[in-house]
Amino acid sequence: MSTLQIVLIVVIAVMAVAVAWLLFSRQRSKRLRARFGPEYQRTVSDVGGVNRAERQLERRQKRVEKLNIHPMPPEARDRLAGAWQEDQARFVDDPGGAVEQADHLVAEAMQLRGYPVADFDQRVDDLSVDHAPVVQNYRAARDIMARHTRGQASTEDLRHAIVYYRALFEDLLEVQEVR
C-alpha cells in the first residue's frame, strides 16, 4: 500500500469520526432542548457555552434519576389541593402571608414527591429535569418573596408570585413522569 493510500484512508477515517461526532452532538442538543425548554438557553447563558451547559444538564438528569421521585399519594394530593384553595382565598386579606404559605406548600409537595428541598439552587436544578416549563416561574416567585421579606414587593408583585407558585404546584400534584 502506498503512502498516498494510507493518507487517504486516515483522512477518510478522521472525516467519518468528525461527521459521527457532529451528528451525535446535534442529536444530544436537540434532545436536551426539547427536555429542558427555556432552561436549556438559560443554562447555556449561565455557564458560557453549549458543551458545558449540556454536560451540566445531563448531570442534572443523572442526579434526578437516582432520586426516588414518585407520584404523590392521592390523599396527600387532596389535602394539599384543599390547603392551596384556602391559601388562595387568604390572598385577599393577607397577600404576603398567602405567598409565604404558597412557598411552603410547594416545598411540601416536592418533599412528598421525593425531591430534596434543603438547598434552593439544587431544588431548582432537580425540578428543571421534569418540570422545565415552570421552573423559571418558580425562580421568579422566590425572587418576589425575597423582595416581600425586605418590604419591596407590591400587591401586584405578590399576585404574580402566587400565579407562578400555582403553576409549579399544579405540575407537582398532577404530573407523573415517564422514565
C-alpha positions, 0 to 999 in steps of 0.5 A, spaced: 500 500 500 502 506 498 503 512 502 498 516 498 493 510 500 494 510 507 493 518 507 487 517 504 484 512 508 486 516 515 483 522 512 477 518 510 477 515 517 478 522 521 472 525 516 467 519 518 469 520 526 468 528 525 461 527 521 459 521 527 461 526 532 457 532 529 451 528 528 451 525 535 452 532 538 446 535 534 442 529 536 444 530 544 442 538 543 436 537 540 434 532 545 436 536 551 432 542 548 426 539 547 427 536 555 429 542 558 425 548 554 427 555 556 432 552 561 436 549 556 438 557 553 438 559 560 443 554 562 447 555 556 447 563 558 449 561 565 455 557 564 458 560 557 457 555 552 453 549 549 458 543 551 458 545 558 451 547 559 449 540 556 454 536 560 451 540 566 444 538 564 445 531 563 448 531 570 442 534 572 438 528 569 443 523 572 442 526 579 434 526 578 434 519 576 437 516 582 432 520 586 426 516 588 421 521 585 414 518 585 407 520 584 404 523 590 399 519 594 392 521 592 390 523 599 396 527 600 394 530 593 387 532 596 389 535 602 394 539 599 389 541 593 384 543 599 390 547 603 392 551 596 384 553 595 384 556 602 391 559 601 388 562 595 382 565 598 387 568 604 390 572 598 385 577 599 386 579 606 393 577 607 397 577 600 404 576 603 402 571 608 398 567 602 405 567 598 409 565 604 404 559 605 404 558 597 412 557 598 411 552 603 406 548 600 410 547 594 416 545 598 411 540 601 409 537 595 416 536 592 418 533 599 412 528 598 414 527 591 421 525 593 425 531 591 430 534 596 428 541 598 434 543 603 438 547 598 434 552 593 439 552 587 439 544 587 431 544 588 431 548 582 436 544 578 432 537 580 425 540 578 428 543 571 429 535 569 421 534 569 418 540 570 422 545 565 416 549 563 415 552 570 421 552 573 423 559 571 416 561 574 418 558 580 425 562 580 421 568 579 416 567 585 422 566 590 425 572 587 418 576 589 418 573 596 425 575 597 423 582 595 416 581 600 421 579 606 425 586 605 418 590 604 419 591 596 414 587 593 407 590 591 400 587 591 401 586 584 408 583 585 405 578 590 399 576 585 404 574 580 408 570 585 402 566 587 400 565 579 407 562 578 407 558 585 400 555 582 403 553 576 409 549 579 404 546 584 399 544 579 405 540 575 407 537 582 400 534 584 398 532 577 404 530 573 407 523 573 413 522 569 415 517 564 422 514 565 
